[in-house]
């Protein structure tokens, strides 16, 4: 690594809007940094994630193209 080109990293305390605080190495100049969302309140990590039901889309696709599949198979045999 080259000397004097890398930013200085130091311990920074991150404060979430939910009140959670954690420390990590960062190149930010301030020692406290406020964030909007963290792993304690993010829906993906808390298990409160909304799953989108795509079964309707798949069924619609199958209904639309299942009619054309037998026609193509008959044309390929002929």
C-alpha positions, -999 to 999 in steps of 0.1 A, spaced: 0 0 0 11 35 -7 18 59 22 -4 89 29 -32 82 4 -56 63 27 -80 81 49 -77 78 86 -102 54 102 -114 57 137 -141 44 160 -174 62 154 -206 58 173 -237 54 151 -270 64 166 -302 51 150 -336 69 150 -350 40 171 -324 47 198 -300 18 191 -263 27 194 -233 8 180 -197 15 173 -177 7 142 -146 19 123 -153 47 99 -136 74 79 -162 100 89 -148 131 105 -174 133 133 -174 109 162 -212 105 164 -232 98 133 -270 96 132 -287 71 109 -323 65 100 -324 27 101 -302 0 116 -302 -38 120 -323 -36 152 -353 -19 134 -349 -29 97 -378 -51 86 -355 -77 70 -335 -83 102 -365 -82 126 -386 -107 106 -414 -83 100 -407 -82 62 -436 -81 39 -434 -109 13 -449 -101 -21 -472 -129 -33 -462 -135 -69 -484 -166 -74 -510 -146 -93 -484 -135 -118 -471 -170 -124 -506 -184 -128 -514 -156 -153 -483 -164 -172 -490 -201 -173 -526 -195 -184 -515 -172 -212 -488 -194 -226 -502 -228 -219 -526 -225 -248 -497 -218 -272 -475 -247 -261 -496 -275 -276 -498 -256 -309 -460 -253 -311 -455 -290 -302 -479 -301 -330 -462 -278 -355 -428 -292 -346 -439 -328 -351 -453 -320 -386 
